[in-house]
Amino acid sequence: MTQKLNQIIAIEKGAKNRLYSAITELHKNAQKADLYYGFSKTYESKEEGGEQFPPEQKKVMMRSDDVLSETKKLFTEFLDITATKDFANMSAKADVTVGGNVLVKDVPVPYLLFLEKQLTDLRTFVDKMPTLDESDDWRKDEASGLFKTEPTKTHRTAKVQEAIVLYDATEKHPAQTQLITKDVIVGYWNQVKQSGAITRGEKRKLLERIELVLSAVKSAREEANSIEAPEKKVGEDIFAYIFA
């Protein structure tokens, strides 16, 4: 029977979950030695008419051949489904195309999955980059490669003590003065802001391009996964040798 590769991928996930659940339970019980053993016994009185006891019995709950048969069945199903998927993956390829331009040709599915992960990480990386503060006007300085603003001037002050006269001097009393502290401009700062951040426009453009390529990779993966996947049967041969 032939199915699409994407159908096999979906089936494999369900089979894997079912297998792991079943094999875990089977493995847990298969280690309990007491379940493999049982007995039946009857009582025979030494004297005629002596006390009688009902027969006793403990059933064997697990048989090794049943355990191995069930294990073989579960693993065979999983091996066959995975083989069908992996053999189909060998020929599952598609082009990564953006706007009619082929960026990468005949890309296999495993690399498409890898590429999708890396582009998703790149998108997150670019999205978290700081951008230029738009409250300032920036220009690109080609010599340094940095963005710069026009110079701005701010003054610098210093605290200076100055005596003020509270009462003028008279014939009988000297002048009364008091020291006060004043903020006096003593100089000027000429500041040019610099930044190595990305512009909002450039960041938006990068994110749009990454998104286009990411969408193209996802489309290529879907296309590659739509190929026919001929059924593979490998489990029987493997277990025929193991259980020979």
Secondary structure, DSSP 8 states (H G I E B T S, - for coil): -EEEHHHHHHHHHHHHHHHHHHHHHHHHHHT-GGGG--EEE----SSTT------EEE-----HHHHHHHHHHHHHHHHHHHHHHHHHHTT-EEEEEETTEEEEEEEEHHHHHHHHHHHHHHHHHHHTS-B--TTS--EEETTTTEEE---EEEEEEEEEEEEEEEE---SSS--EEEEEEEEEEEEEEEE--EE--B-HHHHHHHHHHHHHHHHHHHHHHHHHTTSEEE----HHHHHHHHT-
